[in-house]
């Protein structure tokens, strides 16, 4: 799975999760050292961080965090964290202690940890709920973090099985950014909008989480809907709208988590890809290819083709879906420079447009994501 993730499209990668052990060393399960080496070989500019704690702590992990964040053990534990970062060639720490595990030790611990991280030039971030400022924290306590990942998801789920619906709406994303900027006084450029690569299946009892990848592999057209029966998630159109919101209103996007994204043979439907494409396309409404032979400008209703190079006599276009099914031949005059093709009868999806010329062809992908 890790090898299929397009780390070239990331600025930061958090490896989750690390915890203190019984003697106060920071430890992380799994072959994380191999992951660090592989992602750095693909993207040397990538900032690789360690996420600590997490939302699913065992009772023993809760006790260890409480112990080593206390005044008695704090300094020694922080020294061990720094040693872990240095020995694994990491770039920083993401603090992800949540809900009842955030107590009066949190602010003193993160303040001292921040001071130590600054000495070595490490990055320090944290994850917080979408619309909650913990009662033990004040706005000044957020100043120690370089940026804050707001978890604008899990607004519904197994904890409220009868509250059936979307757990990560676009409206929640808007309200969360505004909450952290106005109520918590975090500058917008230090707010990172968290988006989910999973949904919740309310057909099940108990309600179960469901990776985005599993839905796309079952039916690729689910990549363009926010629900399937009683399963609610974020589709490509919603992710694009959230990416536009983040581009205009805050400092970036965080995906939780990449292991649940569509990759490999389903990589055309990757949420990471559409986040990346939206950010690099600036103010364009759609991200479409720019070949040397022709240019595409697509709207929900029309595909506009502009011929940009010399085209051989007798050339034509073929429009078809990603699987090559239902091909449509588009003829045009050799002196035509613009062609308009109605997309009204096409469902949301990814399509191929191929310019067929004698002895050669040029194919580009484009997407329709609005109805």
C-alpha positions as CSV (number, residue, x, y, z in Angstrom):
1,X,0.0,0.0,0.0
2,X,2.7,2.5,1.0
3,X,4.5,2.0,-2.3
4,X,1.3,2.9,-4.3
5,X,0.7,6.3,-2.5
6,X,1.8,9.2,-4.7
7,X,4.1,10.9,-2.1
8,X,5.3,13.3,-4.8
9,X,1.9,15.1,-4.3
10,X,2.5,15.5,-0.5
11,X,4.3,18.3,1.4
12,X,4.1,16.5,4.8
13,X,3.6,12.9,5.8
14,X,2.7,11.9,9.3
15,X,3.5,8.3,10.4
16,X,1.0,7.2,13.0
17,X,1.2,6.4,15.9
18,X,4.0,6.4,18.4
19,X,3.6,6.1,22.2
20,X,5.8,6.0,25.3
21,X,6.7,2.6,26.6
22,X,7.0,1.6,30.3
23,X,10.4,3.3,30.6
24,X,9.5,6.4,28.8
25,X,11.1,5.7,25.4
26,X,9.0,6.7,22.3
27,X,8.2,3.6,20.3
28,X,6.3,3.0,17.0
29,X,5.1,-0.3,15.8
30,X,5.6,-1.5,12.2
31,X,8.4,-1.1,9.7
32,X,8.2,2.7,9.8
33,X,12.0,3.1,9.1
34,X,11.5,1.3,5.7
35,X,8.6,3.7,4.9
36,X,10.7,6.7,5.8
37,X,13.5,5.6,3.5
38,X,11.1,4.8,0.6
39,X,9.1,8.0,0.7
40,X,12.2,10.1,0.9
41,X,13.7,8.4,-2.1
42,X,10.5,9.4,-4.1
43,X,10.2,12.9,-2.7
44,X,13.4,14.3,-1.1
45,X,11.5,17.5,-0.2
46,X,8.9,15.7,1.8
47,X,8.6,16.6,5.5
48,X,8.2,13.3,7.4
49,X,6.8,13.6,10.9
50,X,5.8,11.2,13.7
51,X,2.2,11.4,15.0
52,X,2.0,10.6,18.7
53,X,-0.9,9.2,20.7
54,X,-4.0,9.0,18.5
55,X,-7.7,8.7,19.2
56,X,-7.9,5.0,19.9
57,X,-5.6,4.6,23.0
58,X,-5.7,1.5,25.1
59,X,-6.1,1.9,28.8
60,X,-2.4,1.1,29.3
61,X,-1.4,3.7,26.7
62,X,-3.6,6.3,28.4
63,X,-1.9,5.7,31.7
64,X,1.6,6.0,30.2
65,X,0.7,9.2,28.4
66,X,-0.6,10.7,31.7
67,X,2.5,9.6,33.5
68,X,5.1,10.9,31.1
69,X,3.4,14.2,30.5
70,X,3.4,14.9,34.2
71,X,5.9,17.4,35.7
72,X,8.0,14.6,37.2
73,X,8.7,12.7,34.0
74,X,8.1,15.4,31.3
75,X,11.7,16.6,30.6
76,X,13.1,13.1,30.4
77,X,10.3,12.0,28.0
78,X,10.8,15.0,25.8
79,X,14.6,14.2,25.6
80,X,13.6,10.7,24.4
81,X,11.3,12.2,21.8
82,X,14.1,14.3,20.4
83,X,16.4,11.3,20.3
84,X,13.7,9.4,18.4
85,X,13.4,12.1,15.8
86,X,17.2,12.4,15.4
87,X,17.8,8.7,15.1
88,X,15.1,8.3,12.5
89,X,15.9,11.4,10.5
90,X,12.4,12.8,11.0
91,X,11.3,16.4,10.6
92,X,8.9,16.9,13.5
93,X,6.1,15.8,15.8
94,X,2.3,15.8,15.3
95,X,0.5,15.8,18.7
96,X,-2.8,13.8,18.5
97,X,-3.9,13.4,22.0
98,X,-7.7,13.7,22.1
99,X,-10.8,14.3,24.2
100,X,-10.6,13.0,27.8
101,X,-6.9,12.4,27.4
102,X,-6.3,16.1,27.1
103,X,-6.0,17.3,30.7
104,X,-4.1,19.9,32.7
105,X,-0.7,18.4,31.8
106,X,-1.3,19.0,28.0
107,X,-0.4,22.7,27.8
108,X,2.7,22.6,30.0
109,X,3.9,19.5,28.2
110,X,3.4,20.9,24.7
111,X,5.0,24.2,25.7
112,X,8.1,22.5,26.9
113,X,8.2,20.1,23.9
114,X,7.8,23.1,21.6
115,X,10.8,24.8,23.2
116,X,12.9,21.7,22.7
117,X,11.8,21.1,19.1
118,X,12.6,24.7,18.2
119,X,16.2,24.3,19.3
120,X,16.7,21.6,16.6
121,X,14.5,23.2,14.0
122,X,11.8,20.6,14.1
123,X,8.1,21.1,13.1
124,X,5.4,20.9,15.7
125,X,1.7,20.4,14.7
126,X,-1.4,19.1,16.5
127,X,-4.8,17.6,15.7
128,X,-8.0,18.9,17.2
129,X,-11.7,18.3,16.7
130,X,-13.6,20.4,14.2
131,X,-15.7,22.5,16.6
132,X,-14.3,21.9,20.1
133,X,-11.8,23.8,22.2
134,X,-10.9,21.7,25.2
135,X,-11.9,23.4,28.5
136,X,-8.4,22.9,29.9
137,X,-6.8,24.9,27.0
138,X,-6.7,28.6,26.3
139,X,-6.1,30.3,22.9
140,X,-2.5,31.1,23.8
141,X,-1.8,27.4,24.1
142,X,-2.3,27.0,20.4
143,X,0.6,29.4,19.7
144,X,3.2,26.6,20.3
145,X,2.1,24.8,17.1
146,X,3.4,25.6,13.6
147,X,0.0,24.5,12.3
148,X,-3.2,22.8,13.5
149,X,-4.9,19.9,11.7
150,X,-8.7,20.3,12.3
151,X,-10.4,16.9,12.2
152,X,-13.6,18.1,10.3
153,X,-15.0,14.6,10.2
154,X,-16.7,12.0,12.5
155,X,-19.7,14.3,13.0
156,X,-21.7,11.0,12.9
157,X,-20.7,7.4,13.4
158,X,-20.9,4.4,15.7
159,X,-21.3,6.5,18.8
160,X,-24.7,7.7,17.5
161,X,-26.0,4.8,15.4
162,X,-29.5,6.3,15.0
163,X,-28.2,9.7,13.8
164,X,-27.9,8.5,10.2
165,X,-26.2,10.8,7.8
166,X,-23.0,12.5,6.5
167,X,-20.1,12.7,8.9
168,X,-18.0,15.2,7.1
169,X,-20.0,17.8,5.2
170,X,-18.8,20.8,3.3
171,X,-20.7,23.0,5.7
172,X,-18.8,21.4,8.7
173,X,-15.5,22.2,6.9
174,X,-16.6,25.9,6.5
175,X,-17.7,26.2,10.1
176,X,-14.6,24.4,11.5
177,X,-12.2,26.8,9.7
178,X,-14.2,29.8,11.0
179,X,-14.3,28.4,14.5
180,X,-10.6,27.9,14.7
181,X,-9.9,31.3,13.2
182,X,-12.4,33.4,15.1
183,X,-13.0,31.6,18.4
184,X,-9.6,30.0,18.9
185,X,-7.7,32.9,17.2
186,X,-5.5,30.7,15.1
187,X,-4.4,32.5,11.9
188,X,-5.9,31.1,8.8
189,X,-2.5,30.2,7.3
190,X,-1.8,27.9,10.3
191,X,-5.2,26.0,10.0
192,X,-5.1,22.8,8.0
193,X,-8.5,21.3,7.0
194,X,-8.8,17.6,7.7
195,X,-10.8,15.5,5.2
196,X,-11.7,11.8,5.4
197,X,-10.7,8.9,3.1
198,X,-13.4,6.8,4.7
199,X,-17.1,6.8,5.4
200,X,-19.6,5.1,7.8
201,X,-22.0,2.3,6.9
202,X,-25.2,2.7,8.9
203,X,-26.6,-0.5,7.4
204,X,-24.4,-2.3,9.9
205,X,-25.0,-2.7,13.7
206,X,-22.7,-1.7,15.1
207,X,-22.1,1.1,12.5
208,X,-18.8,0.4,10.8
209,X,-16.2,2.5,9.1
210,X,-15.6,1.8,5.4
211,X,-12.5,2.9,3.4
212,X,-13.1,5.0,0.3
213,X,-10.9,2.5,-1.6
214,X,-13.3,-0.3,-0.9
215,X,-16.3,1.6,-2.3
216,X,-14.4,2.6,-5.5
217,X,-13.2,-0.9,-6.1
218,X,-16.8,-2.2,-5.8
219,X,-18.2,0.5,-8.1
220,X,-16.1,3.3,-9.6
221,X,-19.2,5.5,-10.1
222,X,-19.4,5.7,-6.3
223,X,-16.4,8.0,-6.5
224,X,-18.8,10.7,-7.6
225,X,-21.5,10.3,-5.0
226,X,-21.5,11.2,-1.3
227,X,-23.6,8.2,-0.3
228,X,-24.4,4.7,-1.3
229,X,-27.6,3.4,0.3
230,X,-26.8,4.2,4.0
231,X,-23.1,4.6,3.6
232,X,-21.9,8.2,3.8
233,X,-18.5,9.5,2.7
234,X,-16.8,12.2,0.7
235,X,-16.7,11.8,-3.1
236,X,-14.4,13.5,-5.6
237,X,-16.8,16.5,-6.2
238,X,-17.0,17.2,-2.4
239,X,-13.2,16.8,-2.0
240,X,-12.7,19.2,-4.9
241,X,-15.0,21.8,-3.2
242,X,-13.3,21.3,0.1
243,X,-9.9,21.8,-1.5
244,X,-11.1,25.0,-3.1
245,X,-12.3,26.1,0.3
246,X,-9.0,25.3,1.9
247,X,-7.0,27.0,-0.9
248,X,-9.0,30.2,-0.3
249,X,-9.6,30.1,3.4
250,X,-6.8,28.3,5.3
251,X,-3.3,26.8,5.0
252,X,-3.9,23.4,3.4
253,X,-5.5,20.0,3.5
254,X,-4.8,16.9,5.6
255,X,-6.1,13.5,4.5
256,X,-6.9,10.9,7.2
257,X,-5.7,8.6,6.1
258,X,-3.8,7.8,3.0
259,X,-4.0,4.0,3.5
260,X,-7.8,4.2,2.8
261,X,-7.5,6.2,-0.5
262,X,-7.9,4.7,-3.9
263,X,-4.5,3.7,-5.3
264,X,-2.9,1.4,-7.8
265,X,-5.4,0.2,-10.4
266,X,-8.0,2.6,-9.0
267,X,-5.6,5.5,-8.7
268,X,-7.5,7.6,-11.3
269,X,-10.1,8.1,-8.5
270,X,-7.5,9.0,-5.8
271,X,-8.7,11.7,-3.4
272,X,-5.1,12.8,-2.9
273,X,-4.8,13.3,-6.7
274,X,-7.8,15.6,-6.8
275,X,-6.7,17.6,-3.7
276,X,-3.3,18.1,-5.4
277,X,-4.8,18.9,-8.8
278,X,-7.2,21.5,-7.3
279,X,-4.4,23.3,-5.4
280,X,-2.1,23.5,-8.4
281,X,-4.9,24.7,-10.8
282,X,-5.4,28.0,-9.0
283,X,-8.6,29.6,-10.0
284,X,-9.6,27.2,-12.8
285,X,-13.0,25.6,-12.4
286,X,-11.8,22.2,-13.7
287,X,-8.4,20.7,-14.1
288,X,-7.9,19.5,-17.6
289,X,-5.0,18.5,-19.8
290,X,-2.9,20.8,-22.0
291,X,-1.4,18.7,-24.8
292,X,0.6,20.1,-27.7
293,X,-2.1,19.0,-30.1
294,X,-5.2,20.4,-28.5
295,X,-6.6,22.1,-25.4
296,X,-9.6,21.1,-23.4
297,X,-11.9,23.4,-21.4
298,X,-14.8,21.4,-19.9
299,X,-17.9,22.5,-18.0
300,X,-20.6,20.3,-16.7
301,X,-22.5,20.8,-19.9
302,X,-19.9,21.0,-22.7
303,X,-16.4,19.9,-23.6
304,X,-14.7,22.6,-25.5
305,X,-11.8,21.4,-27.8
306,X,-9.4,24.0,-29.2
307,X,-6.9,22.8,-31.8
308,X,-3.5,24.2,-30.9
309,X,-1.2,22.4,-33.4
310,X,-1.1,21.3,-37.0
311,X,-3.6,18.5,-37.5
312,X,-3.4,16.1,-40.4
313,X,-6.1,15.8,-43.0
314,X,-8.8,13.3,-42.1
315,X,-8.2,13.4,-38.3
316,X,-11.0,12.9,-35.8
317,X,-11.6,12.6,-32.1
318,X,-12.9,9.6,-30.1
319,X,-14.6,10.3,-26.8
320,X,-15.1,7.3,-24.4
321,X,-15.1,6.4,-20.8
322,X,-12.1,5.3,-18.8
323,X,-12.7,1.6,-19.7
324,X,-12.8,2.4,-23.4
325,X,-16.5,1.7,-23.5
326,X,-19.2,3.5,-25.5
327,X,-16.9,5.3,-27.9
328,X,-18.2,8.4,-29.7
329,X,-16.6,9.6,-32.9
330,X,-16.3,13.4,-33.3
331,X,-15.6,14.6,-36.8
332,X,-14.4,18.1,-37.6
333,X,-13.3,20.1,-40.6
334,X,-9.5,20.4,-41.1
335,X,-9.8,24.2,-40.8
336,X,-11.8,24.1,-37.6
337,X,-10.0,25.4,-34.5
338,X,-12.8,25.0,-31.9
339,X,-15.2,22.1,-31.3
340,X,-18.0,22.0,-28.7
341,X,-19.3,18.7,-27.5
342,X,-22.4,18.4,-25.3
343,X,-21.8,16.5,-22.1
344,X,-25.4,16.6,-20.9
345,X,-25.9,12.9,-21.5
346,X,-22.7,11.8,-19.7
347,X,-22.7,10.8,-16.1
348,X,-20.1,12.1,-13.7
349,X,-16.8,10.3,-14.3
350,X,-13.4,10.2,-15.9
351,X,-13.2,10.2,-19.7
352,X,-10.7,9.8,-22.5
353,X,-10.5,12.0,-25.5
354,X,-8.2,10.7,-28.3
355,X,-7.1,12.6,-31.4
356,X,-6.8,10.0,-34.2
357,X,-4.5,11.0,-37.1
358,X,-2.9,8.8,-39.8
359,X,-0.2,6.7,-38.1
360,X,-0.5,8.3,-34.7
361,X,-2.9,9.2,-31.9
362,X,-2.9,11.5,-28.8
363,X,-5.0,10.7,-25.7
364,X,-5.9,12.9,-22.7
365,X,-8.0,12.4,-19.7
366,X,-10.6,14.8,-18.4
367,X,-13.3,14.7,-15.7
368,X,-16.9,15.6,-15.4
369,X,-17.8,16.2,-11.8
370,X,-21.0,18.2,-11.8
371,X,-24.5,17.3,-12.8
